[in-house]
Amino acid sequence: MWDTMNEKILVIDDEMNLLQVVKDYLLLESYEVHTANRGNKAIELFHTIKPDFVILDLMLPDISGEEICRLIRKESSVPILMLTAKSSENQKVKGLHIGADDYLTKPFSPKELIGRVRAILRRTKGDSVMTDELNFNGGDLVIDIPKHLIKKTGNSINLTPNEFKILLVLAQNPKTVFSRGQLVNMAFGYDFVGYDRTIDTHIKNLRHKIEDDMKEPKYIITVYGIGYKFEGE
């Protein structure tokens, strides 16, 4: 079970009823919740409480959600979940471009909101391996992140930039299942122009380079009907 103790969430929305519902559901999950219905108050609270997660509505009466996101991103990599109206497709894309981690369209289910919060926190904090070097299976596979260097059984492996990005997303989040779309967004960015099935070609090439047996891979595992996950100790 995901441990939510002491994780502080800042919720920013000018709809008071929605703000209260979101707060109540987050409190039931044992998060520490702080709320703001204006941008100025939100920025003040952000600096005061230093939250672990921010839920941010794009449409605020004094300062836009995009501007708040920009201000936060200048000083912090805290996960940000943006709330958008159905008609604000352009704002949604813009928000992702300036640093939001995900978005949720109104109206939404509180349970879906909780699920998004958990997934993003798990990806960015809990299961993410934060180190300059990733070492798997006793040195069988080594990823030197700053040098963009891959070694398999001690031998250097040449990966394309896109292959490296995909492998890094998977390896930094072991056992986490990613859809093709999620891998595209995390590896290439939300403004990537192309098909998510491109991922299959990259995965095939990666397996050819890092797996001992492509028919029975031990690192990049297919989760049928969903996508891929990374295994390795």
Backbone bond lengths (Angstrom), bond angles and torsions (degrees), N, CA, C in turn:
res aa  C-N    CA-C-N  psi(-1)  N-CA   C-N-CA  omega(-1)  CA-C   N-CA-C  phi
1 M - - - 1.469 - - 1.518 109.34 -
2 W 1.329 116.21 140.99 1.459 121.08 -178.40 1.514 110.11 -70.24
3 D 1.335 118.41 127.84 1.454 123.82 -179.39 1.517 109.44 -86.40
4 T 1.344 116.68 114.78 1.460 120.46 -177.11 1.520 112.70 -102.12
5 M 1.308 117.57 2.20 1.450 120.34 -174.45 1.525 111.21 -59.00
6 N 1.344 114.30 132.89 1.464 122.93 174.49 1.526 114.28 71.37
7 E 1.323 118.48 2.05 1.461 119.29 177.02 1.518 109.34 -82.70
8 K 1.322 114.98 123.54 1.465 121.05 -174.74 1.518 110.26 -97.53
9 I 1.314 116.01 130.77 1.459 121.56 179.44 1.525 109.50 -120.00
10 L 1.316 115.72 129.50 1.460 122.37 176.10 1.527 108.41 -102.94
11 V 1.327 116.91 119.79 1.463 122.50 -179.95 1.531 108.49 -107.52
12 I 1.328 116.39 125.51 1.466 121.65 -175.82 1.522 108.95 -122.54
13 D 1.343 116.79 111.92 1.460 121.61 -179.99 1.527 107.98 -162.55
14 D 1.337 116.97 142.11 1.463 119.51 -178.25 1.532 112.45 -92.04
15 E 1.333 118.19 -1.97 1.460 121.43 174.27 1.522 108.32 -87.19
16 M 1.335 116.18 104.57 1.458 120.50 -171.17 1.525 112.94 -63.26
17 N 1.326 117.69 -38.25 1.460 119.69 178.83 1.525 111.30 -63.97
18 L 1.329 115.80 -45.07 1.461 120.43 178.45 1.522 110.38 -63.44
19 L 1.320 116.00 -41.58 1.460 120.98 -179.84 1.527 110.63 -58.38
20 Q 1.323 116.98 -42.03 1.455 121.12 -178.80 1.527 111.83 -69.90
21 V 1.337 116.97 -40.49 1.466 120.55 179.13 1.522 110.76 -63.10
22 V 1.327 115.50 -46.49 1.470 119.84 179.57 1.525 110.14 -61.53
23 K 1.313 116.18 -44.08 1.468 120.35 178.98 1.521 111.09 -59.53
24 D 1.330 116.89 -46.02 1.468 120.69 -178.39 1.521 111.65 -60.69
25 Y 1.320 117.17 -44.39 1.465 120.42 -179.53 1.535 111.72 -66.21
26 L 1.318 116.22 -38.70 1.467 119.57 178.76 1.531 111.05 -68.03
27 L 1.337 116.60 -37.48 1.464 120.53 177.40 1.526 110.85 -63.98
28 L 1.337 116.49 -36.50 1.468 120.01 177.89 1.528 111.55 -62.81
29 E 1.343 115.78 -25.64 1.467 120.97 178.84 1.524 112.03 -91.30
30 S 1.335 116.12 7.83 1.475 123.37 176.14 1.525 114.52 72.96
31 Y 1.332 117.10 20.76 1.460 119.37 172.25 1.528 109.24 -79.89
32 E 1.323 115.87 154.25 1.462 121.22 170.31 1.527 106.52 -89.58
33 V 1.327 117.10 119.53 1.464 120.78 -169.74 1.526 111.55 -115.10
34 H 1.319 115.36 132.99 1.460 122.93 173.81 1.524 107.49 -124.95
35 T 1.333 117.10 143.27 1.457 120.27 -176.29 1.519 111.94 -127.92
36 A 1.330 114.19 154.48 1.465 121.41 175.67 1.523 107.95 -148.07
37 N 1.340 116.41 137.77 1.467 119.73 178.53 1.524 112.38 -109.08
38 R 1.323 116.28 8.56 1.454 122.20 176.77 1.531 109.13 -139.84
39 G 1.327 115.34 149.54 1.453 119.86 -177.20 1.512 113.86 -63.32
40 N 1.332 117.15 -42.60 1.465 120.63 -178.85 1.523 111.65 -61.48
41 K 1.334 115.53 -42.81 1.461 119.78 177.97 1.522 110.51 -65.15
42 A 1.337 116.06 -38.12 1.461 120.80 -179.15 1.530 110.79 -61.96
43 I 1.329 116.39 -44.86 1.467 120.13 -179.57 1.531 110.68 -64.07
44 E 1.318 115.51 -40.34 1.472 119.86 177.73 1.523 111.11 -62.90
45 L 1.341 115.52 -45.38 1.468 119.74 178.86 1.522 111.90 -64.03
46 F 1.318 115.82 -38.97 1.469 119.77 -179.12 1.524 110.63 -57.35
47 H 1.318 116.96 -44.50 1.459 120.53 -179.16 1.527 112.00 -72.85
48 T 1.328 116.23 -27.20 1.467 120.01 -178.10 1.524 112.63 -78.77
49 I 1.341 115.94 -48.67 1.471 119.51 -172.78 1.522 113.40 -94.89
50 K 1.347 117.18 -19.12 1.472 121.45 -177.90 1.537 110.47 50.48
51 P 1.331 117.03 70.45 1.468 121.09 -174.35 1.524 113.21 -68.50
52 D 1.337 114.32 160.09 1.464 121.50 175.75 1.522 111.55 -90.80
53 F 1.342 115.69 -12.04 1.466 120.62 -176.34 1.522 108.10 -159.00
54 V 1.348 115.83 143.74 1.456 120.57 179.29 1.527 109.28 -126.51
55 I 1.336 116.37 128.75 1.463 122.46 171.56 1.521 105.73 -107.28
56 L 1.325 117.05 118.54 1.461 121.58 -167.21 1.530 112.14 -128.80
57 D 1.341 115.86 121.01 1.460 120.70 174.58 1.527 109.10 -79.52
58 L 1.324 116.47 138.66 1.465 120.00 -179.49 1.523 112.67 -71.97
59 M 1.326 116.75 -32.15 1.462 120.77 -174.33 1.524 110.72 -101.47
60 L 1.326 116.32 100.91 1.456 122.44 177.80 1.527 108.52 -121.91
61 P 1.334 118.11 152.10 1.462 120.24 -173.29 1.524 115.52 -73.20
62 D 1.329 118.42 -26.41 1.471 119.04 -175.29 1.525 113.21 -108.43
63 I 1.325 117.73 -48.37 1.462 122.17 179.62 1.529 107.62 -126.68
64 S 1.312 117.88 133.77 1.463 120.17 -178.02 1.527 111.28 -67.67
65 G 1.325 114.62 153.11 1.458 119.39 176.81 1.516 112.36 -60.46
66 E 1.352 116.21 -35.57 1.468 119.59 178.24 1.524 111.34 -60.94
67 E 1.332 116.12 -41.80 1.452 120.17 -178.93 1.528 110.98 -67.33
68 I 1.326 116.51 -39.89 1.465 119.69 177.09 1.518 110.40 -63.12
69 C 1.332 115.94 -41.23 1.460 120.52 178.44 1.526 110.63 -60.77
70 R 1.319 116.45 -43.97 1.467 120.47 178.57 1.530 111.08 -60.82
71 L 1.332 116.15 -44.63 1.467 120.40 -179.04 1.525 110.90 -62.66
72 I 1.343 116.39 -41.40 1.464 120.09 179.08 1.517 110.60 -65.40
73 R 1.335 116.42 -43.63 1.462 120.18 -176.38 1.541 113.04 -67.58
74 K 1.309 117.54 -18.91 1.463 120.22 177.35 1.524 111.53 -68.86
75 E 1.331 116.41 -21.26 1.464 119.03 -174.44 1.522 114.41 -132.75
76 S 1.323 118.02 -5.78 1.460 119.19 -174.64 1.519 111.69 -151.55
77 S 1.340 115.50 150.54 1.465 121.89 174.99 1.529 110.88 -106.36
78 V 1.341 116.59 19.35 1.463 121.11 179.64 1.532 110.21 -54.01
79 P 1.330 118.38 137.83 1.469 120.33 178.93 1.532 111.69 -60.50
80 I 1.323 116.22 138.44 1.461 122.02 179.67 1.525 109.31 -127.12
81 L 1.339 115.81 124.01 1.460 122.50 173.58 1.516 107.74 -106.94
82 M 1.320 117.01 118.55 1.457 120.37 -178.22 1.518 111.36 -93.69
83 L 1.331 115.64 141.34 1.452 122.69 175.10 1.519 108.29 -103.99
84 T 1.331 116.95 129.27 1.460 120.50 -176.51 1.520 110.88 -130.82
85 A 1.333 115.78 155.79 1.456 121.29 173.70 1.524 109.18 -81.76
86 K 1.330 117.79 158.02 1.460 121.71 -177.93 1.523 112.33 -57.61
87 S 1.339 116.01 -33.13 1.465 119.91 -174.70 1.522 113.87 -86.40
88 S 1.330 116.95 0.53 1.465 119.25 -172.38 1.526 112.63 -103.36
89 E 1.330 116.54 49.97 1.464 120.96 -178.76 1.524 111.67 -59.08
90 N 1.328 117.70 -43.91 1.459 120.99 -179.86 1.523 111.27 -64.25
91 Q 1.332 116.88 -40.02 1.457 120.28 178.23 1.525 110.42 -65.49
92 K 1.328 115.26 -37.21 1.457 120.46 178.72 1.530 110.91 -59.30
93 V 1.312 116.01 -50.00 1.463 121.15 179.96 1.525 110.20 -63.48
94 K 1.317 116.52 -42.76 1.462 120.90 179.31 1.522 111.05 -60.95
95 G 1.329 115.86 -41.82 1.455 119.70 179.42 1.512 112.68 -62.15
96 L 1.325 116.67 -41.17 1.462 120.43 177.52 1.521 110.94 -64.77
97 H 1.321 116.64 -37.07 1.463 120.49 -179.51 1.518 112.22 -65.61
98 I 1.328 117.36 -33.16 1.463 119.13 -175.65 1.522 112.99 -92.06
99 G 1.339 117.20 4.81 1.455 117.14 169.75 1.507 117.96 128.67
100 A 1.341 119.34 1.26 1.460 119.74 176.18 1.531 109.71 -68.82
101 D 1.329 116.71 147.81 1.462 121.03 -179.46 1.521 112.58 -87.17
102 D 1.324 116.17 -27.30 1.459 120.10 -179.82 1.525 107.63 -165.26
103 Y 1.330 116.36 172.36 1.456 120.58 178.26 1.517 109.33 -138.36
104 L 1.328 115.24 157.66 1.448 121.74 177.36 1.526 107.14 -137.78
105 T 1.322 115.87 129.71 1.458 120.59 -175.80 1.526 111.17 -90.47
106 K 1.330 116.24 133.27 1.467 121.92 175.55 1.529 109.80 -78.61
107 P 1.337 118.39 145.21 1.464 126.58 -6.93 1.527 110.86 -77.60
108 F 1.307 117.30 151.21 1.458 120.75 -178.18 1.524 110.04 -133.78
109 S 1.321 114.94 161.94 1.456 121.26 176.07 1.529 109.37 -81.67
110 P 1.335 118.85 132.61 1.468 120.01 176.25 1.524 112.68 -55.54
111 K 1.338 115.95 -32.98 1.466 119.08 178.86 1.529 110.85 -66.96
112 E 1.339 115.93 -36.30 1.459 118.89 176.67 1.519 110.42 -66.04
113 L 1.320 116.78 -39.22 1.462 121.23 177.24 1.525 110.57 -59.19
114 I 1.327 115.86 -47.87 1.473 120.09 179.62 1.528 110.17 -60.30
115 G 1.337 115.52 -41.60 1.464 119.04 179.08 1.514 111.84 -61.88
116 R 1.320 117.36 -41.80 1.473 120.84 178.60 1.522 110.57 -63.84
117 V 1.335 116.21 -44.46 1.471 119.98 -179.56 1.527 110.32 -59.66
118 R 1.318 116.34 -47.61 1.465 120.42 -179.90 1.528 111.39 -60.30
119 A 1.334 115.90 -46.31 1.465 120.07 -176.87 1.526 111.52 -63.14
120 I 1.330 116.16 -43.31 1.467 119.48 -178.55 1.520 110.62 -67.70
121 L 1.333 117.30 -42.48 1.467 120.07 178.65 1.522 110.98 -64.48
122 R 1.338 116.10 -40.71 1.463 119.60 178.99 1.522 110.41 -62.01
123 R 1.339 115.43 -41.43 1.455 120.18 -178.03 1.525 112.04 -70.54
124 T 1.331 117.03 -39.97 1.464 120.24 -172.97 1.516 113.89 -91.12
125 K 1.344 116.99 -18.93 1.460 118.79 -176.53 1.516 113.35 -127.53
126 G 1.350 115.81 -56.35 1.454 119.08 -169.13 1.498 115.56 -67.85
127 D 1.345 116.77 -55.75 1.457 120.04 -174.05 1.509 112.87 -96.77
128 S 1.310 117.46 -9.01 1.456 119.85 -177.28 1.517 111.04 -73.69
129 V 1.298 116.32 129.41 1.454 121.46 -178.94 1.525 108.89 -91.47
130 M 1.327 116.78 110.27 1.451 121.20 -175.90 1.527 109.59 -99.87
131 T 1.299 116.83 96.51 1.452 121.94 -179.93 1.512 109.06 -158.98
132 D 1.336 116.88 162.66 1.454 120.40 179.38 1.523 111.89 -80.22
133 E 1.333 116.83 -19.33 1.465 120.10 -178.77 1.518 110.10 -137.41
134 L 1.322 115.48 131.27 1.450 121.62 176.17 1.517 108.77 -108.38
135 N 1.326 115.79 128.27 1.459 121.61 -174.86 1.523 108.90 -124.95
136 F 1.343 116.68 122.41 1.461 120.02 -175.33 1.527 111.34 -123.53
137 N 1.329 113.31 143.28 1.468 122.20 175.06 1.521 112.35 52.23
138 G 1.337 114.02 52.41 1.461 119.83 174.82 1.510 114.65 64.85
139 G 1.324 117.33 30.85 1.460 120.59 178.16 1.513 114.28 94.34
140 D 1.330 116.31 2.79 1.467 119.41 178.06 1.525 110.43 -60.44
141 L 1.345 116.34 -40.63 1.464 121.80 177.23 1.521 108.84 -129.87
142 V 1.321 115.46 123.88 1.466 121.12 -179.07 1.522 108.92 -126.36
143 I 1.339 116.02 131.19 1.460 121.83 178.48 1.524 108.67 -117.77
144 D 1.312 116.85 112.61 1.459 122.70 175.78 1.528 106.95 -94.13
145 I 1.327 116.83 103.83 1.467 121.23 -170.89 1.527 113.02 -67.80
146 P 1.341 120.04 -51.05 1.470 118.83 -178.32 1.528 113.25 -60.57
147 K 1.335 116.65 -35.50 1.464 120.63 -177.39 1.525 112.87 -89.34
148 H 1.348 117.38 -4.31 1.473 121.50 -175.90 1.533 109.71 52.59
149 L 1.324 115.43 45.91 1.460 121.66 -175.49 1.524 109.91 -116.78
150 I 1.329 115.82 132.16 1.458 122.34 177.45 1.523 108.84 -117.88
151 K 1.333 115.96 133.93 1.459 120.23 175.26 1.520 109.70 -125.69
152 K 1.316 114.96 133.84 1.458 122.46 176.39 1.513 107.75 -119.81
153 T 1.340 116.32 117.90 1.471 123.28 -174.66 1.528 111.29 48.77
154 G 1.341 115.38 40.99 1.452 121.07 176.43 1.507 115.83 86.72
155 N 1.316 117.81 -9.40 1.459 121.86 -178.65 1.527 110.82 -101.05
156 S 1.332 116.39 137.26 1.456 121.40 179.53 1.523 110.87 -68.01
157 I 1.317 115.60 138.23 1.456 122.46 179.64 1.529 109.02 -116.41
158 N 1.310 116.11 131.31 1.461 120.31 179.06 1.528 110.29 -88.66
159 L 1.331 116.10 118.27 1.460 121.61 175.56 1.524 109.51 -115.35
160 T 1.306 116.22 148.36 1.462 119.58 172.26 1.529 107.77 -71.86
161 P 1.333 118.75 160.80 1.467 120.40 177.73 1.524 112.76 -54.42
162 N 1.325 117.55 -41.31 1.462 120.17 -179.51 1.522 112.29 -69.20
163 E 1.314 116.64 -37.87 1.467 119.95 176.32 1.522 110.79 -62.72
164 F 1.322 115.92 -41.32 1.470 120.19 179.84 1.525 109.96 -63.08
165 K 1.340 117.31 -43.79 1.468 121.32 -178.87 1.521 111.09 -61.06
166 I 1.320 116.73 -43.35 1.463 120.72 -179.78 1.521 111.05 -65.99
167 L 1.327 116.31 -46.39 1.458 120.56 179.66 1.521 110.83 -60.52
168 L 1.327 116.92 -39.88 1.461 120.76 -178.32 1.531 111.30 -65.88
169 V 1.328 116.93 -42.30 1.470 119.68 177.49 1.527 110.30 -59.08
170 L 1.318 116.66 -45.85 1.460 120.78 -179.01 1.523 111.87 -67.32
171 A 1.333 116.77 -46.89 1.464 120.94 -174.49 1.528 112.53 -70.12
172 Q 1.330 117.03 -29.05 1.463 119.80 178.23 1.526 112.17 -78.49
173 N 1.320 116.22 -9.68 1.462 121.04 179.90 1.521 110.37 -131.66
174 P 1.340 117.18 62.86 1.467 120.40 -174.60 1.523 112.36 -59.16
175 K 1.328 114.65 140.77 1.463 124.77 177.57 1.533 113.55 70.98
176 T 1.326 117.60 0.08 1.462 120.81 176.39 1.528 108.96 -85.75
177 V 1.325 116.08 129.32 1.459 120.62 -178.96 1.530 109.47 -87.39
178 F 1.333 115.98 126.97 1.457 121.76 179.23 1.527 109.57 -115.73
179 S 1.324 116.14 136.73 1.453 119.68 170.33 1.525 108.13 -75.35
180 R 1.313 116.72 167.02 1.463 119.88 177.71 1.526 110.73 -61.36
181 G 1.331 115.88 -41.21 1.458 119.77 179.22 1.508 112.59 -61.86
182 Q 1.328 116.96 -40.94 1.461 120.56 178.62 1.525 110.90 -64.42
183 L 1.320 117.20 -41.05 1.467 120.32 178.62 1.521 111.05 -64.06
184 V 1.339 116.47 -40.55 1.465 120.01 177.02 1.520 110.35 -59.68
185 N 1.344 116.56 -48.93 1.459 120.58 -177.28 1.527 112.31 -63.76
186 M 1.337 116.64 -43.33 1.456 120.07 -175.67 1.523 112.59 -76.27
187 A 1.319 116.84 -33.58 1.466 119.90 -177.72 1.520 112.63 -86.43
188 F 1.337 117.06 -39.79 1.466 120.87 -172.54 1.517 114.26 -111.46
189 G 1.354 116.46 -15.55 1.453 119.48 -178.57 1.518 111.83 99.28
190 Y 1.325 115.36 158.27 1.461 120.98 -176.15 1.527 112.83 -71.06
191 D 1.334 116.87 -16.78 1.460 118.92 -179.28 1.522 112.62 -93.04
192 F 1.348 116.54 11.06 1.467 120.97 178.17 1.522 109.92 -62.95
193 V 1.318 116.07 131.66 1.461 121.68 178.24 1.527 108.42 -104.98
194 G 1.317 117.62 113.49 1.456 120.85 -178.76 1.517 109.94 162.39
195 Y 1.321 116.33 -170.26 1.457 122.08 -177.29 1.523 109.66 -104.06
196 D 1.365 115.91 141.78 1.463 117.74 -179.84 1.523 111.91 -67.12
197 R 1.347 117.96 -18.30 1.470 120.17 177.24 1.526 111.42 -69.05
198 T 1.341 116.71 -11.84 1.465 120.46 172.84 1.522 110.07 -55.48
199 I 1.344 115.41 -32.01 1.465 120.67 179.99 1.528 111.16 -56.92
200 D 1.335 117.57 -38.20 1.465 120.67 -177.84 1.527 111.73 -60.32
201 T 1.313 115.90 -39.48 1.472 119.94 178.78 1.519 110.55 -65.90
202 H 1.332 115.94 -44.13 1.474 119.36 178.84 1.529 111.28 -63.45
203 I 1.328 116.43 -40.46 1.464 120.27 179.50 1.525 110.28 -63.22
204 K 1.319 116.55 -42.02 1.467 120.48 178.40 1.525 110.49 -59.70
205 N 1.339 116.40 -44.18 1.464 120.34 179.48 1.525 111.61 -66.44
206 L 1.341 116.14 -39.47 1.466 119.98 178.36 1.526 111.00 -62.93
207 R 1.306 116.23 -44.16 1.467 119.37 179.50 1.521 111.24 -62.19
208 H 1.309 116.30 -38.44 1.463 120.29 178.51 1.530 110.64 -60.08
209 K 1.332 116.41 -31.43 1.460 120.74 -174.73 1.530 114.30 -92.27
210 I 1.353 117.77 -30.15 1.466 118.18 -173.27 1.527 114.25 -116.10
211 E 1.319 118.00 -11.80 1.463 119.46 -178.28 1.519 111.08 -95.50
212 D 1.335 115.43 146.25 1.466 120.01 174.76 1.527 110.98 -74.76
213 D 1.330 114.94 -35.25 1.457 120.87 -179.58 1.527 107.84 -137.42
214 M 1.329 117.38 109.12 1.461 120.56 -177.48 1.518 112.58 -63.21
215 K 1.345 117.26 -28.00 1.458 120.39 -179.64 1.524 112.10 -75.09
216 E 1.320 116.57 -24.84 1.462 121.80 177.04 1.530 109.08 -131.11
217 P 1.322 117.44 70.73 1.468 120.95 -176.72 1.527 111.65 -66.59
218 K 1.321 115.60 146.10 1.469 119.71 178.25 1.523 112.17 -110.75
219 Y 1.329 116.91 -9.08 1.468 119.86 179.44 1.534 112.10 -107.14
220 I 1.305 117.54 -61.77 1.471 120.82 -177.63 1.526 108.54 -97.82
221 I 1.330 114.50 108.88 1.462 121.35 -173.06 1.530 109.96 -106.47
222 T 1.331 115.71 134.23 1.459 120.86 175.18 1.522 110.06 -80.01
223 V 1.333 116.28 129.25 1.462 122.02 172.84 1.521 105.52 -106.45
224 Y 1.314 116.72 101.38 1.455 122.06 -168.83 1.530 112.06 -60.28
225 G 1.313 114.20 133.44 1.448 120.98 -179.08 1.512 114.56 84.62
226 I 1.350 116.82 -6.44 1.468 120.00 -178.05 1.523 111.33 -125.97
227 G 1.339 116.36 -63.60 1.463 118.79 -176.03 1.513 112.11 170.37
228 Y 1.349 116.53 -122.41 1.466 121.10 -174.66 1.528 111.14 -140.26
229 K 1.340 114.73 158.03 1.460 120.93 172.53 1.521 108.40 -143.33
230 F 1.326 116.08 163.01 1.463 121.97 -179.03 1.511 109.28 -108.98
231 E 1.334 115.70 131.63 1.455 122.10 174.43 1.526 108.36 -116.64
232 G 1.285 115.64 154.57 1.471 119.53 -179.06 1.518 109.19 152.15
233 E 1.315 115.69 139.76 1.459 120.42 -178.34 1.524 110.38 -108.24
